[in-house]
């Protein structure tokens, strides 16, 4: 009986670890950028478009600010204007590279020991816009250094995301005409 309990416990532990690790994966068939330079990625980014999810639901004027941490990671400050509650909300997090620092694959946490994937899958050579996804095709963001993006660039990024199997017809275009 004790052997059986240990076996069942080992299976649950293995499945639990697998579930946690899958939260920092890359969707099948999607590649992250190489020759990534974190120092050039730091600073403020504006969310241009996203697939909706509970932790950003109802937010407009969304920005992300990245800065270097003393421990080699990246501090993350996400904020957005909650239209329904008429107030700005923010969340502090931290991100760490998964593997080499010159690969755009990180894990980010806003909730203690739980991490999610932050995969940079397309990046302007001047670091002016980025296409980012999570561990699966349910998470997608288009970011830019300015609150607006040239339509041709936006259309190209949306086409690339559609080609990779993301539900681009469900993208929310983020407004940046909200109060600070």
C-alpha positions in Angstrom: 0.0 0.0 0.0 2.8 2.5 0.9 4.5 1.8 -2.5 1.2 2.6 -4.2 0.8 5.9 -2.4 4.4 6.9 -3.2 3.7 6.0 -6.9 0.5 8.0 -7.0 2.2 10.9 -5.3 5.1 10.7 -7.8 2.7 10.8 -10.7 0.9 13.8 -9.4 4.2 15.6 -8.7 5.4 14.8 -12.3 2.1 16.0 -13.8 2.1 19.1 -11.7 5.6 20.0 -12.7 4.8 19.3 -16.3 1.8 21.7 -16.1 4.0 24.4 -14.5 6.7 24.0 -17.1 4.3 24.0 -20.0 3.3 27.6 -18.9 6.8 28.7 -20.0 6.9 26.9 -23.3 6.7 28.1 -26.9 3.7 27.2 -29.1 4.5 24.4 -31.5 5.7 25.7 -34.9 6.6 29.1 -33.4 10.2 30.3 -33.2 11.5 33.0 -30.9 14.0 35.7 -32.1 17.7 35.2 -31.8 20.5 37.9 -31.5 18.2 39.5 -28.9 19.7 42.4 -26.9 17.9 43.0 -23.6 19.4 46.4 -23.1 17.8 47.6 -26.3 14.4 46.1 -25.3 14.3 47.9 -22.0 12.1 51.0 -21.6 8.5 51.7 -22.3 6.3 49.8 -24.8 2.7 50.5 -25.8 0.3 47.7 -26.3 -1.2 48.1 -29.8 -3.2 44.9 -30.0 -3.8 41.8 -27.9 -5.8 38.7 -27.6 -8.2 39.2 -24.6 -7.6 37.4 -21.3 -8.8 37.9 -17.7 -5.9 39.9 -16.4 -6.2 42.7 -19.0 -9.9 42.6 -19.6 -11.5 46.0 -20.0 -8.1 47.8 -20.0 -7.1 50.5 -22.5 -4.0 52.7 -22.7 -1.9 49.6 -21.7 1.8 50.0 -21.4 4.7 47.9 -20.2 8.0 49.2 -18.8 11.0 47.1 -18.6 14.2 47.8 -16.5 17.2 45.8 -15.5 17.2 44.0 -12.2 20.3 43.6 -10.0 20.0 39.8 -10.2 20.3 39.8 -14.0 16.5 39.6 -14.6 14.1 42.3 -15.8 11.6 44.3 -13.7 8.2 44.6 -15.4 5.6 47.3 -14.7 2.4 46.8 -16.7 -0.3 49.4 -16.4 -3.6 50.2 -18.1 -6.7 52.3 -17.7 -9.7 50.4 -16.4 -12.6 52.1 -18.3 -15.4 50.6 -16.2 -13.8 51.7 -12.9 -12.4 54.9 -14.3 -8.9 54.4 -12.8 -5.4 53.3 -13.8 -4.2 49.9 -12.6 -0.7 48.5 -12.5 1.1 45.2 -11.8 4.7 44.7 -10.9 6.5 41.6 -12.1 9.9 40.2 -12.8 11.2 38.3 -15.8 14.1 36.0 -16.4 15.7 34.5 -19.5 15.0 30.8 -20.2 18.3 29.8 -21.7 20.7 32.2 -23.4 20.3 35.9 -23.0 20.5 36.5 -26.8 17.3 34.5 -27.3 14.0 36.3 -26.9 12.5 33.7 -24.6 11.7 34.7 -21.0 9.5 33.7 -18.1 7.6 36.4 -16.3 5.9 36.3 -12.9 3.4 38.6 -11.3 2.2 36.1 -8.7 5.1 34.7 -6.5 6.6 31.5 -7.8 4.3 31.1 -10.8 5.8 32.0 -14.2 4.3 32.4 -17.6 6.0 32.5 -21.0 7.1 35.7 -22.7 8.2 34.7 -26.2 9.3 37.5 -28.6 8.6 36.0 -32.0 9.1 39.1 -34.2 11.2 42.2 -33.5 12.0 45.2 -35.5 15.8 45.6 -36.0 15.6 49.1 -34.4 13.5 47.7 -31.5 10.5 49.9 -32.4 7.9 47.1 -32.4 7.5 43.5 -31.3 5.2 40.5 -31.7 5.0 38.5 -28.4 3.2 35.4 -27.4 2.7 33.2 -24.4 3.0 29.5 -24.0 0.2 28.7 -26.4 -1.8 30.5 -29.1 -4.2 32.0 -26.5 -1.8 34.8 -25.7 -0.6 37.4 -28.3 0.5 41.0 -28.0 1.7 43.6 -30.6 3.8 46.2 -28.9 5.4 49.4 -30.1 7.5 52.2 -28.7 4.8 54.7 -29.6 1.1 54.6 -28.9 0.3 54.2 -32.6 1.8 52.0 -35.3 2.1 52.4 -39.1 -0.9 50.4 -40.6 1.4 48.5 -43.1 3.5 47.2 -40.2 0.5 46.3 -38.1 -1.1 44.5 -41.0 2.2 42.6 -41.6 2.4 41.5 -38.0 -1.3 40.4 -37.9 -0.7 38.4 -41.1 2.3 36.7 -39.6 0.4 35.9 -36.4 -2.5 34.5 -38.5 0.0 32.4 -40.5 1.3 31.0 -37.2 -2.2 30.0 -36.2 -3.2 32.8 -33.8 -6.9 33.9 -33.8 -6.2 37.3 -35.2 -9.9 37.9 -35.9 -10.2 38.2 -32.1 -7.5 40.8 -31.6 -8.5 43.8 -29.5 -7.0 47.1 -30.8 -5.9 49.1 -27.7 -6.9 52.7 -27.5 -4.4 55.2 -26.0 -6.7 58.2 -25.7 -7.5 57.4 -22.1 -6.6 59.4 -19.0 -3.2 58.9 -17.5 
